[in-house]
């Protein structure tokens, strides 16, 4: 592996400009990625009415929505600014009828490395 031998970290931009640094520290790690055959879980924000937000849950398999796995949920933000569904946990920072700002506290499942 050339980067271990040379001790350099190099990057190439979209403009084909190469930059290297001998002093950069880095770790090489492998992370799982979603494939087109993988189960994909999504939460879709549908807007806000009063203190309540509407979220739709969808599952996709082979890039096709699974109709039996669609569910619409309403959350009352006057009770809590943290919502959860199927293991996912999200802190709502701001919600209007047009946008939502949030922080993911926990994903649907824990990735295994």
Residue, then its C-alpha position, 0 to 999 in steps of 0.5 A: x500500500x503506497x500511502x503507508x510506505x510514502x507516509x503521504x496523504x494525497x487528494x485530487x480535485x475535480x479539476x485534476x489538481x493534486x495536493x499531497x501532505x507528508x505530515x497529515x495523519x489519517x486512518x484507513x477505515x471501511x464503512x458499509x454502504x447501501x447497495x441497490x438491493x439493500x433495505x433503505x429506511x427513510x423518514x419524510x417530513x410532511x409539514x407542521x400544523x400547530x405544535x404537531x409535525x407530520x412524518x412519513x416512514x417508508x421502506x425501499x427494497x431494490x429501489x422500489x417502495x414496499x407498500x406494506x411498509x409505509x406509515x404516517x406518524x404525527x408528533x406533538x412537539x409541545x410534549x418533546x422535541x425528540x422524536x423516534x421511530x423504529x430505533x431512529x431518534x431525532x432531535x428537532x431544532x426548528x420546524x416550520x411548514x416549509x422546513x425542518x432543522x434536526x440532529x440525528x441522535x441515533x440511526x435506524x440501526x447500528x452499522x457493524x464494521 
